[in-house]
Amino acid sequence: MKERNGRWISILYRRNQMYIMQALRKYGISSSEYPVLLMLYRGDGLTQEDIVSYLCLDKSAVARIVQSLEKKELIEKKKDEKDQRCNRVFLTSRGRKMEPIIEDVLNQWNDILMSHMTQEEEEEAGRLLKQMVANVSSKRNEE
């Protein structure tokens, strides 16, 4: 029987979530919340729709995550000045202070993930993973 790569991707995903969840637990940030914070570190004031599109999550999941981060006073929602139907999401000072902590956790995980690999192997792994994402993205668009 042919070994399927999807199994290994699934295992990596679960281990990634477990590692990050454990590392960020003491800060009260979940594995579903940190990606939203990361997006805001790279561009504050995104719409919830931006977050939905980039993270490939459904609207209700993003709404729950945003609500949770708002309760924790890590973000705040504001109505878009041009379109009152649209919410923009901004980091609070408390949310901004979490950036180096989250970045450190992700760098530690990446170091673990890429240990015992050469620079060339690391680059090739990244290239292949990006190609897999492109493959499933184009397949999804065909449907």
C-alpha positions in Angstrom: 0.0 0.0 0.0 1.3 3.4 -1.0 2.1 5.7 1.9 0.1 9.0 1.7 1.8 12.3 2.3 -1.5 13.7 3.7 -1.0 11.6 6.8 2.3 13.3 7.5 0.9 16.8 6.8 -2.0 16.0 9.3 0.5 14.8 11.9 2.6 18.0 11.5 -0.6 20.2 11.8 -1.7 18.5 15.0 1.8 18.7 16.5 2.0 22.3 15.5 -1.3 23.1 17.1 -0.4 21.2 20.3 3.0 23.0 20.6 1.6 26.5 20.1 -1.4 25.8 22.3 0.9 24.7 25.1 3.3 27.6 24.7 0.6 30.3 24.5 -1.7 28.8 27.2 -0.1 30.8 30.0 -0.9 34.0 28.0 -4.5 33.0 27.5 -4.1 32.8 23.7 -5.5 29.8 21.8 -4.2 28.1 18.7 -7.2 29.5 16.8 -6.5 33.1 18.0 -2.8 33.6 17.3 -3.2 33.5 13.5 -5.5 36.5 13.6 -3.1 38.4 15.8 -0.3 37.6 13.4 -2.3 39.0 10.5 -2.9 42.2 12.5 0.8 42.5 13.3 1.5 42.6 9.6 -1.4 45.0 8.8 -3.6 46.5 11.5 -7.2 47.5 10.6 -8.1 44.5 8.5 -11.7 43.7 7.9 -13.2 40.5 9.2 -13.6 39.5 5.5 -9.9 39.9 5.0 -9.3 37.5 7.8 -11.8 35.0 6.5 -10.1 35.1 3.1 -6.5 34.9 4.2 -7.0 32.2 6.9 -9.5 30.2 4.8 -12.0 30.1 7.7 -15.7 30.6 7.6 -17.3 33.8 8.7 -18.8 32.4 11.9 -15.4 31.0 13.1 -13.7 34.3 12.5 -16.6 36.2 14.3 -16.1 33.9 17.3 -12.3 34.4 17.3 -12.7 38.2 17.0 -15.2 38.2 19.8 -12.9 36.2 22.1 -9.9 38.4 21.4 -12.1 41.4 22.0 -13.1 40.0 25.4 -9.4 39.5 26.2 -8.8 43.2 25.3 -6.3 42.2 22.7 -8.2 43.7 19.8 -11.0 46.1 19.2 -13.6 46.4 16.4 -14.5 49.6 14.7 -17.0 50.4 12.0 -15.4 51.2 8.7 -15.6 54.9 8.0 -16.7 54.4 4.4 -18.9 51.3 4.8 -20.7 51.1 8.1 -21.7 47.5 7.4 -18.1 46.5 7.6 -16.0 46.0 10.8 -12.3 46.7 10.9 -10.2 45.0 13.5 -7.4 46.8 15.4 -4.8 45.7 17.9 -5.0 47.2 21.4 -1.7 48.1 23.2 -2.2 44.8 25.1 -2.5 42.9 21.9 0.6 44.6 20.4 2.6 43.6 23.5 2.0 39.9 22.6 3.8 40.2 19.3 7.3 39.3 20.4 6.0 36.4 22.5 4.0 34.9 19.7 6.9 35.5 17.2 9.3 33.8 19.7 7.0 30.7 20.0 6.7 30.4 16.2 10.5 30.8 15.7 11.1 28.1 18.3 8.6 25.8 16.5 10.2 26.5 13.2 13.7 25.7 14.6 12.3 22.4 15.9 10.6 21.7 12.6 13.7 22.4 10.5 16.4 20.9 12.8 18.6 18.4 11.1 17.9 19.9 7.6 20.3 21.8 5.4 19.4 25.2 4.1 18.7 23.7 0.7 16.4 21.0 2.3 14.6 23.7 4.2 14.0 25.8 1.1 12.9 22.7 -0.9 10.4 21.8 1.9 9.0 25.3 1.7 8.7 25.2 -2.0 7.0 21.8 -2.0 4.5 22.8 0.7 3.6 26.0 -1.2 3.1 23.9 -4.4 0.7 21.5 -2.5 -1.3 24.5 -1.2 -1.4 25.9 -4.8 -2.6 22.4 -6.0 -5.5 22.2 -3.6 -6.4 25.8 -4.1 -6.7 25.5 -7.8 -8.7 22.2 -7.4 -11.0 24.0 -5.0 -11.5 26.8 -7.5 -12.5 24.3 -10.2 -15.3 23.0 -8.1 
